[in-house]
């Protein structure tokens, strides 16, 4: 066992850090305020190969490992979680799902442009009445011979309006329960597919979250992913990796807030000295640093297991559970270290605090992570 990143890892980490500072930081407050999707920044991230990071270069990806993905997600999320969620969903939920389980034709047609960042994708599992209870899909896809007829509504879909390719989970045979669920590739512009208004959210306000409505959408048979009835397992397997992405996002939000708190504590004076010299502040910074390091280890461990082709469902759930709690605690403390300044937008920490909350909700709430971990430890 060794805890050292390779030269290549360090280079990728630096590239992401530079991008975050130079391209994401300017304008991040304004995008949050006006709920503006970071379209230009996402385009550049695509050009740099960050949207198909782990995809084989023969399908237009960068061929990097999951450790690199954690490093990139942390750096981007320190500054702009609205941009990093696009990177996470495109890499983990969309590209990974297609590369792992798609046919060669599906990969050529859909994965290549997604991995190159020419278009972005969305993963559509949640419904008005099926968030945590993901087997209770109300969206139906009826087998009509050469196509499926898709009807239903999906909620809180990240990249809902800006995506071109949507992986949609739907019930094809209710009598079969989770074995009657399938995953489909749906294109924006297919007749009957409409996008609802953008959600007005507490955090990650720049990200593009929408409901999607499907009314008699004809989805060609060849757009089903995997064997008939594979859709629920497809969603679960894909989310295992997605949780590494969101855990790393939470880690980045926490470490971003921590770095700001350290910097501020050295500059701000009270009672005749920088507040960093007061033990009350040092204790806070020590707790933050310790928890962040533990979260980082869990993220890297989950990524390492994935890279080694070992089971990682439990590790990714642990990383997400822990890192998202650390993100919440750390950002609240970072605001406290900043005092009144922390409560205003210019100092960034209030945004990070609002952004942190979603990491305890999406890609499975903290309660879902505990279910996944509990089942694994009891096996
Ligand atoms: N890998 C492979 N198969 C799996 C699996 C996994 N990780 N997890 C479950 N399965 C299989 C089970 O083995 C079982 O199959 P068999 O009957 O053949 O054995 C089948 O799937 C059903 O499993 P369960 O009985 O465990 O299902 P459950 O109804 O108890 O639910 C759950 C399990 C873990 C709670 C699951 O519903 C879940 O993860 N829910 C949360 C969903 C979620 O994360 N939603 C987030 C939306 S996506 C998002 O947020 C993206 C975004 O935009 C940012």
Boltz pocket constraint, residues with backbone or C-beta under 6 A from the ligand:
constraints:
  - pocket:
      binder: B
      contacts: [[A, 89], [A, 123], [A, 125], [A, 126], [A, 131], [A, 132], [A, 133], [A, 134], [A, 135], [A, 156], [A, 157], [A, 158], [A, 178], [A, 232], [A, 233], [A, 236], [A, 237], [A, 239], [A, 240], [A, 313], [A, 361], [A, 362], [A, 363], [A, 364], [A, 365], [A, 368], [A, 371], [A, 372]]
      max_distance: 6.0
